[in-house]
């Protein structure tokens, strides 16, 4: 039975890296992975990272920063659960939940 793994990330970069690991390294169908803002507003996460860091260093405030965490939700078959959980952890997941589909 497929498992639903939901991870909450403080940066968009970490969330995107998780998606890439799931799809490219573990062969998970991209249609079974969703990435979205935790709340109703668009967000780039709660921590400045990636390209936003250069903007902040220059004194600019990037839009969407610190508006909420990024959520990655993946539907994973039993044989990939441990590998998928490892990818979430490797990519600095802040909070992790797992449930049966």
C-alpha positions in Angstrom: 0.0 0.0 0.0 1.5 3.4 -0.9 2.6 5.7 1.9 2.2 9.5 1.9 5.3 11.3 3.1 4.9 15.0 3.8 7.9 17.1 4.6 8.1 20.8 5.7 11.1 22.8 4.6 12.5 26.2 5.6 14.0 26.9 2.2 12.6 26.4 -1.3 16.0 25.1 -2.3 15.9 22.2 0.1 12.3 21.4 -1.0 13.3 21.4 -4.7 16.4 19.2 -4.0 14.1 16.7 -2.3 11.8 16.6 -5.3 14.8 16.1 -7.6 16.1 13.2 -5.4 12.8 11.5 -5.4 12.3 11.8 -9.1 15.8 11.4 -10.5 17.5 9.2 -7.9 14.6 7.0 -7.0 12.5 7.0 -10.2 9.3 8.3 -8.5 6.8 9.5 -11.1 6.8 13.3 -10.9 3.0 13.2 -10.9 3.2 11.6 -7.4 5.1 14.5 -5.9 3.7 17.9 -5.0 5.5 21.0 -3.8 3.6 24.0 -2.5 3.6 26.8 0.1 2.4 25.7 3.5 -0.2 28.5 3.8 -2.4 30.3 1.3 0.3 32.8 0.2 3.1 32.0 -2.2 6.4 31.7 -0.3 10.0 31.0 -0.9 10.4 29.6 2.6 11.3 30.9 6.0 15.0 31.2 5.6 17.0 33.1 2.9 18.9 30.8 0.6 20.0 30.4 -3.0 19.6 33.4 -5.3 17.7 35.3 -2.6 20.8 35.4 -0.5 22.6 37.7 -3.0 19.6 40.0 -3.0 19.5 40.2 0.8 23.3 40.9 0.9 22.7 43.8 -1.5 20.0 45.2 0.9 16.9 44.1 -1.1 14.1 42.1 0.5 13.0 39.3 -1.8 9.2 38.9 -2.2 7.7 35.9 -0.4 10.6 35.4 1.9 9.6 34.1 5.4 6.0 33.8 4.4 5.8 30.2 5.4 7.5 26.9 4.9 7.5 24.8 1.7 5.6 21.5 1.8 6.7 18.5 -0.3 4.1 15.6 -0.4 5.0 12.3 -2.1 3.0 9.2 -2.7 5.6 6.4 -2.3 5.3 2.6 -2.8 6.4 0.5 0.1 9.6 -0.6 -1.5 10.8 3.1 -1.8 9.7 4.4 1.6 13.0 4.1 3.4 15.0 5.6 0.4 12.5 8.5 0.1 12.6 9.2 3.8 16.4 9.3 3.5 16.1 11.9 0.8 13.8 14.1 2.8 16.3 13.9 5.8 19.3 14.5 3.6 17.7 17.6 2.2 17.2 19.2 5.7 13.5 18.5 6.2 12.3 20.5 9.3 9.3 18.4 10.0 8.4 15.0 8.6 5.0 13.1 8.6 4.2 9.7 7.2 0.8 8.1 6.7 -0.9 5.3 4.7 -2.8 6.3 1.6 
